[in-house]
Amino acid sequence: MPNLESGNANPSLSSSLVAARSNRLAVIERIWSDHSVRALFRGVAWTGGAAAIERLVGLVQAYYVARLLGIDAFGKYGLLFTTIALVSMVTGLQLGLTATVQISRYLTSRPHRAAAVMRLCEFVTLSLSVIGLVAILFAPEAIAHWLLDSPFGGQVIVAGALIALFAVAGGVQEAILQGFEEFARLSIARVVTSLLGFALLLIMGRAGDLTSVITAIAVASMARTLLLFSLKEAATRRLGLRTRMSEIISAAPVIVEFSIPSLLISLVSGLSQWYGLLMVKQGATGFRDLAFVTVGVQWRSAVVFATTILASVAVPMMSRLLASGDTAATRRIHRLNTAANLLAAGAVVVVVLSAASHLLAAYGDEFQSGQLPFTLVVTTSLPGVYIVVLQNLFVSQGRMFEVLMQTIVQGAMQIVVYWVVVPRYGVSGFAAATLFSTFATCVVVHIWVASSEMRTC
């Protein structure tokens, strides 16, 4: 007969359970007593809350635009924004990432150096963005004809160029605020400007054409940039940051040492995917297929955006800790960053794919036939998140050329596989090729990290 009072019959088991519970509490208390860990989670709380609202607004906006424009025009919308992102990478030299890492590294130890890097990044990005805008203004109709198969889309191209300009300028302001670790103010600004952008779209985009939609987004981008600029200048005055022209000039090597490889990383990645999209466009139902890819990329971006919130806080923090020689704290931050991102990525992907048919139906009936490419594109976020988390360590130490080599491997694989697969299998081939190349790169980067000195971090 079983012992109905077994709960009191084994005092040693009870004692071991109490001891285990006490040990867990002690571990949690020890982790939470670490100032860097507490700062990390405060930053994540602000950034995560803002990101959730911003991404939700972005997805609602995408649904609205898809229904407003229809599937073919929505495909053009997606290709245009992929092109805008590529242009922004080139004109911005990826100086936003440079600003975050360098400012966080020198803010307390060498504030004049931090101020010099800040002003250098602002000047270079603004100059290159204006040059890029002027170049586009010479032939907007020709660009529209080549990219969108529309000889009368010059206004769309001009508005898109303005979006690229403000994206670069605003991105640098945001990166500087991250370097200052001004996560609360930055988060509030992101929420306010995302809501303002959606309101402008509802007002200005009612005409239901691509030109009015892109123009509304351009106005919202300008408002965002101005708000971020004012917040950054206020923080600069509050921190008492000053610099001289000689110090700004002396900071120029940062562009070669950090920004150029960072630019090449983004350029290789962006060009390889852009090449695949152009191949999809050449199919019989090109813009319709691009609409399927656009929806998949939006939800993949939502997954990556949600799961790399921690990284946006962790990278400047790890950079600062490494500069101070605190490798133990850096190791803890990296482990938390890895575990949290992978768990979140898995959970979000499962939820999104479980609701795939309902999500696609919300865009419109025509989108439901794109479930296979949608599923494949969203799934690429899983290995993609792991790649980003591992590369955060390289970025925080300024080892950008190693990240560049990893990205070249991925880009080369993508271009070759796109060239072989997309002409035969169309949009589904594009999605499968993207998943294959991302997973293969994930394996390469994991082996790279495991066999390098970075393993100890």
N, C-alpha and C positions, 0 to 999 in steps of 0.2 A: 504494500500500500504506500502511495507517495506521501511524503512528509508535507502536510499542509502548512507547517510553520517553518519551512525551509528558509524563509527570509531572515530568521533570527538564528538559524542553525549553523551558519558559517561566518563567524565573526572576522576571520582572516580575509575572506572575500570582501566583506563590507569595508574593512580597513584599507584594503588595496584600492577599492573604488574611490574612497575618500582621498587617499594619497594621490591617485591619478588625477582626480579633479583639482586638487590643490596645485599639482605640478602644472596643469594646463593654465590655471589662473595665474600662476607665477610667471609662466612664459609670456602670456598676454600682457601682464603688468610690466614685465621687463621690456618687451617690444614697445609698448605705449609710452614708457618713460624716456625713450629715445627721442630727443627733440626733432631730429631730422625726419623720423617716421611720423610724428604728429604734424609737422609742417607739410609733409607729403600728403597726408590725408585731408588736411584743411584745404590745400590747393585742389585736390581731387574733388572734394565736396563742391566747391564753387564751380570749378571747371565742368564737372560732371552734370551739375544741375543746369548750367547754361547750355551745355552741349545737347542735353536731352530736349530742352525746349526749342533750341535752334534747329535741331534735326527734325523734330516733329513739325515745326513750321515749314521747313524745307520740303518734307514729304507731302504735306497738305498742298503746298504751292505747286509741286510737281503734278499731283492729281488734277489740280485746277487747270494748269497749263495744258496737260494732255487732253483733257475734255474740251478745252477752249479751242485748241489748234487742230485736233484730229491726228491720226496716227502718222501720216506722211510728214506733216509740218513738225510734229514732235520729234521725228527722226532727224530733221534738219536742225532743230533746236539742240538735240544732243550732240550732233557733230560739231555745231558751232561752238558749244561750250567746251568740248574737248580741245578744239583749236585755240580757244581763248586761254585755256589752262596752259597749253604748250607755249603760246606767245608770252604769257606771263612769266613762265620759267626762264625764257631766254632774256627778256628785258629786265627781269628782277635779279638775275644772277644768283638766285637762291640766297640773297643776302639776309633774308629774314632769319633763317636758321643760324647764319653767322652771327647776327646781332644777339640772338637769344643766348647762344653758347658763350660768346666772348664777353658780353655784358655781365652775365651771371658770374663768370669766372673772375672778372676784375672789379666788380662793383664795390666791394669792401676793401680789397687790398690795393688797388690802383684805380681810384675813381676817375682820374684824368684820362687814363687809357680807355675806360668804359665809355666815357663821354665822346672821346675821339672816334671810337668804333661806331658809336651811334650816329654821329653826324656824317661820317664817311658813308655808311650804309644808306642813309637817307638821300644824300646828294647823288650818289651813283645810280640808285634805283630810279629816282625822279628823272634824272637826265636821260637815261636809256629808255624809260617809258615814253617820254615826250618825243624822242627821236623815232621810236617805233610807231607812235601814233601818226606823226607827220608822214612817215613812209607809207602807211596804209591809206592815208587820205589822198595819195596821188592816183590810186586806181581801185577804189572800192567796188565799182561795178564789175571789173574784170575778176576780182577775187570772189565776188558773189556768184558769178557765172561758173567759175571753176569749182568752187567748194559746194555750193548749194543748187547748182543747175538753174540759177535764176538770174537773168541779165538785169533785172530791175531791183535787186536786193542791196543796192549800195548803202541805203540808210541803215539796214540791219548790220552791215559790216562796220560802219562808222560807230554805231552804238556798241557793238561788240568790242571794238578797239578801246572805247572809253571804259568799258567794264574791265578790260585787261589793265589799263592804266591805273584805275582806282584799286583793283585787286592787288597790284604790286605795291602801290603806295600804302594802302591800308594794311597789307600783310606785314610790311616792315614795322609800322606803328604797333601792331599787335605783338609782333615778335619782341620788340623792345620792352613792352609792358610785361611780357612773360619773363624776360631777363631780369626785370626789376622785381619779379615775383608779386606783381600787382594783380593777383588772380581774382580778387573780389570785384574790383572796379572793372576789370576787363570782362568778366562774366556778365555783369549787369549791362554793359555796353553792347555785348553780343546779343543779348535777349532783346533789348530795346530796338536795335537796328534790324534784327530779323523780323520782328513784328511790324516795324515801319515799312520794310520792304514788301511784305505781303499786302499791307494796306495800299501801298502805291500801285502794286500790280492789280488789285481789285479795281482801283480807280482808273488807272491809265491803260490797262490792258483790255478794257471792255470791248474794244473794236474787234477783238478776236483774230488779229493777224500777228505774224511773227515780229514785225517792226515795232508795234506798240508794246508787246511783251518785253522785248529786249531793251527798249527805251526805258520802260519802268524799272527794270533791273539795274540799268546804268545809273539812274537817278538815286536809287537806293544805295548803290555802291559808293557814290559820291558822299552821301550823308553819313554812311558808316566810316569812311575815311576821315572826314572832318571831325567826327566825334572822337575817334581813336587818337587823332592828332592832338586834340585839346587835352585829353586825359594824359597823354604821354608828356606834353609840355608841362602840365601841372605837376606830374611826378618828378620830372627833371628839376624843376624849381624847388620842390620839397626836399629832394635829395641833395641839393646844392651842387649839381654837376656842372663843371665848367671845363672848357678846353681851349686850345689855341690852334691856329692853322698849322703850325709846325708839328703838333701832335697828331692832327688829322692826317697829314702827309705821311708821318712815320707809321701810321696804322695801315697804310696801303698794302703792305705785303700780306695782310690777312686775306685779301681778295684772292691772291694767288694760292696761298697755303690752304685756305678753307673753302672759299666761295666758289672758285673755279671747279674743283672736284665735285662740290655739292651741286653746282649747275649741271655738270656733265652727267651726274647720277640721275637727276630729274629729267634731263633732256633725252638720255638713252631710254629711260623707262617710258616717257611720254611719246617719243617718236615711234617706238615699237608698237605701242597700242594704237596710235594714230594711223600707222601704216595698215594695221589690221582692219580698222574701221573704214578706211578708204577702199580696201578690197571688198568689204561687205557692201559698200555703196555701189560698186560696179555691177552688182547682181541685178537680176530682172526686177526684184522687189526691194531695191537697195534701201530707200529711206524708211520703208515699212520695217525691214529687218533691223535697221539702226534704231528704230523706236524700241524694239525688244531689248537690244543691248543697253540702251539708255536707261530703261527701267531697271534692268539687272544691276547696272553700275550704280544707280542711285541707292538701291538697297544694299549692295556691297559696301558702298561708301558709308551708309548708315551703320553697318556692322563695324567696319574699321574705325569709323569716327567714335562710336560708343566705346570700343574696346581699347583705343589708344589715347583716351582721355588721360589716363595715368601717365602715359609717356610724355605728354606735353608738359606735365609737372615734373616728371622724373628726370628728363634730360638736363634742364638747367640746374636742377638740384645735384645730380651726379657730377656735373661739370664743376660746380662750386666745391663739392666735397673732395673731389680728386685734386683740385687746385690747392686745397688746404692739407692734403696728404692723408685724409681720413678714408682709407681704402675699405675698412671694415664697414663703415656706414654705407659706402657706395655699394658694397656687396649685398647688404640687406635691402637697399632700395631696388637694386636690379632683380633680386629674387621675388620681391613683392610685385614688381612691375610685370615679370614674366607670368607668375601664377595668376594674378588677377586678370590679366589680359586674355590668357588662354581659356580660363574658366568662363569669362564673360563672352568671348567669341563663340565658344561652343553653344552656350545657352541661347544667344541671340540668333545664331544661324538655324538652330532647331526650330525656334518659334517662327522665324520668317518663312522657312521652307514648309512648315506645317500649314501655314496660312497662304501659300503661294497662289492658289486658284482664286481666293477671295481678294487678295491684293491686286492681282492682274485685272480682275473683273471691275474693280473700282476705277481703273484707268479708262475703261471702255471695253465693249464687247470684242473689238478687233484685237485687243491685246492678249486674250486668253489663249490664242494659238501659239504664243511664245513662251510656254511654261518650261520647255526643255532648256533653251538658252538662258532663261531667267535662273533656273535652278543651278546650272553649271557656273554661271558668272557669280552668283551669291556664294557658292561653295568655295570659290577661290579666296574668299576673305579669310578662311581658316589658316592655310599656309601663309597667306599674306601677312596676317597679324604676327605670326611667329617670326617671320623674316624681319619685320619692323622692330620687334622687341629685341632681338639679338643685335640688330644694327644700331640700336640706341646706345649700346656700350661703345661701339666704335666712334659714333658721333660725339658722345660726351668727352672722349679723349682726343678728338680732332683727327682721328685716323680715317680721313675721308677717302683717301686713295684706295684703301682696302674695300670700302663700301662701293666705290666706283667699279672696281674689278668684279665684284659680285653682281652688280647691276648690269654690267656689260654681258656677263654670262647669261643672265635672264633675258636681256633684250635680244641677243643674238639667237637664242633658242626660240623666242617668240616669233621673230621675223621669218626664220626658216620654216617653222611649223605653219605659220599663217600662209606663207607662199605655197606650201604643199597642200594644205587642207582646205583653206577657205574657198578657192575657186571651185572645188568639187562639192563641198558640203555646206557652203554658205554660212549663215549666222550660227548654226549649231556647231559647225566646224570651228568657227572663231572662238566660241565659248569653251569648247573642249580643249582647243590649243592653249588658251589662256590658263585653264586649270592645270594642264600638264606642265607647262613651263613654270608656273608659280610653285607647284609642288616640287619639281626638280630643283629649282633655286633654293627652296626651303631646305632640302637635303644638303645641298652644296654649302650653304651658309652655316648650317649646324656643324658640319664636319670642319669647316674653316675655323669656327669659334673654338671647337673642342680641341683642335690641334695647335692653337695659338696661345700666347701668353694671357690673352683675355679670359681664358678658362678660369683663372683664379678669381676673377671678379664676379 
